[in-house]
Amino acid sequence: MKYDRNKIEIGHYLSKTNIHLRDDNVKIAFGDEFDITDVLKNNQVEILYHHKNYTFDKDILENAIIALSH
């Protein structure tokens, strides 16, 4: 079975670019690390960033992050 490196799953990630969450005015900067804590329905994921939980669209994160561990 081939691993899909673009598949987003629970784990620790590094941002390859600046990522914005408009609803909460949150910005994950290039090089920041964060955790994906849950993969939700409706194409959403929950992340833990600076000790706070946020919900992001998976489409925003695809190709903008690098998995550091799963």
GINOR-V823084 format. One record per residue. N is the residue number from 1. PSI is psi in radians with two decimals (999 if undefined). Layout:
N_PSI, N_PSI
This chain:
1_2.22, 2_2.35, 3_2.28, 4_1.80, 5_-0.27, 6_-0.10, 7_2.27, 8_2.17, 9_3.05, 10_2.31, 11_-2.98, 12_2.33, 13_2.80, 14_2.38, 15_2.27, 16_-0.06, 17_3.11, 18_2.28, 19_2.27, 20_2.40, 21_1.82, 22_-0.66, 23_-0.71, 24_0.14, 25_0.78, 26_2.41, 27_2.15, 28_2.08, 29_2.78, 30_2.24, 31_-0.16, 32_2.56, 33_2.58, 34_2.95, 35_2.40, 36_2.06, 37_-0.32, 38_2.49, 39_2.01, 40_3.01, 41_3.01, 42_0.61, 43_0.60, 44_2.69, 45_2.62, 46_2.30, 47_2.69, 48_2.06, 49_2.11, 50_0.83, 51_0.34, 52_2.59, 53_2.42, 54_2.73, 55_2.22, 56_2.66, 57_2.31, 58_-0.60, 59_-0.59, 60_-0.63, 61_-0.48, 62_2.35, 63_0.15, 64_-0.01, 65_2.77, 66_2.25, 67_2.24, 68_-0.54, 69_2.70, 70_999
